[in-house]
Amino acid sequence: MSPSPPRPSPPRRLLPRRGLRSPREELAEATAHGHVYLRGLQRAQLSLSLLALVAFGAIFGVLPIALYLLPRVDRLYVLGVPLGLWIVVVPMLPAFVAIGWLYARRADALDDAFRELVER
């Protein structure tokens, strides 16, 4: 007995999209679903902003508190400047640049993901 050839699959019928709208249509018509899409984006942006704010606050808050708790550091000088000032000023710029760069990358990724969702 020889194996029978595979049967061709029946042609697929495309059903009309009744009641299904794309995210773009939902946003353009300002429907409840469009509002949910926007709220999701806003919440993601808010959480990212709060995370960056906490990171900035931690840097601004921890270094001065550490210097307050270690008063001997102010008595040491490097190039005529108190060591405490070096500790507060020097790490801040690279930390701020790094946090800003990471924030911008993540914000762009959120926007791209939302744009992809809307464009599909």
Contacts in CASP RR format, 6 or more apart in sequence:
PFRMAT RR
TARGET T0000
AUTHOR 0000-0000-0000
METHOD contacts of the structure
MODEL  1
MSPSPPRPSPPRRLLPRRGLRSPREELAEATAHGHVYLRGLQRAQLSLSL
LALVAFGAIFGVLPIALYLLPRVDRLYVLGVPLGLWIVVVPMLPAFVAIG
WLYARRADALDDAFRELVER
21 29 0 8 1.000
21 31 0 8 1.000
21 33 0 8 1.000
22 118 0 8 1.000
22 120 0 8 1.000
23 33 0 8 1.000
23 34 0 8 1.000
23 37 0 8 1.000
23 117 0 8 1.000
23 118 0 8 1.000
23 120 0 8 1.000
24 118 0 8 1.000
24 119 0 8 1.000
26 33 0 8 1.000
26 34 0 8 1.000
26 37 0 8 1.000
27 34 0 8 1.000
27 37 0 8 1.000
27 38 0 8 1.000
27 118 0 8 1.000
37 114 0 8 1.000
37 117 0 8 1.000
37 118 0 8 1.000
41 110 0 8 1.000
41 114 0 8 1.000
44 110 0 8 1.000
45 107 0 8 1.000
45 110 0 8 1.000
48 103 0 8 1.000
48 106 0 8 1.000
48 107 0 8 1.000
48 110 0 8 1.000
49 103 0 8 1.000
52 99 0 8 1.000
52 100 0 8 1.000
52 102 0 8 1.000
52 103 0 8 1.000
55 99 0 8 1.000
56 96 0 8 1.000
56 99 0 8 1.000
59 91 0 8 1.000
59 92 0 8 1.000
59 95 0 8 1.000
59 96 0 8 1.000
59 99 0 8 1.000
60 92 0 8 1.000
63 87 0 8 1.000
63 88 0 8 1.000
63 91 0 8 1.000
63 92 0 8 1.000
64 88 0 8 1.000
66 87 0 8 1.000
67 73 0 8 1.000
67 74 0 8 1.000
67 84 0 8 1.000
67 87 0 8 1.000
67 88 0 8 1.000
73 82 0 8 1.000
73 83 0 8 1.000
73 84 0 8 1.000
73 87 0 8 1.000
74 82 0 8 1.000
74 83 0 8 1.000
74 84 0 8 1.000
75 82 0 8 1.000
76 82 0 8 1.000
76 83 0 8 1.000
76 84 0 8 1.000
77 83 0 8 1.000
78 86 0 8 1.000
END
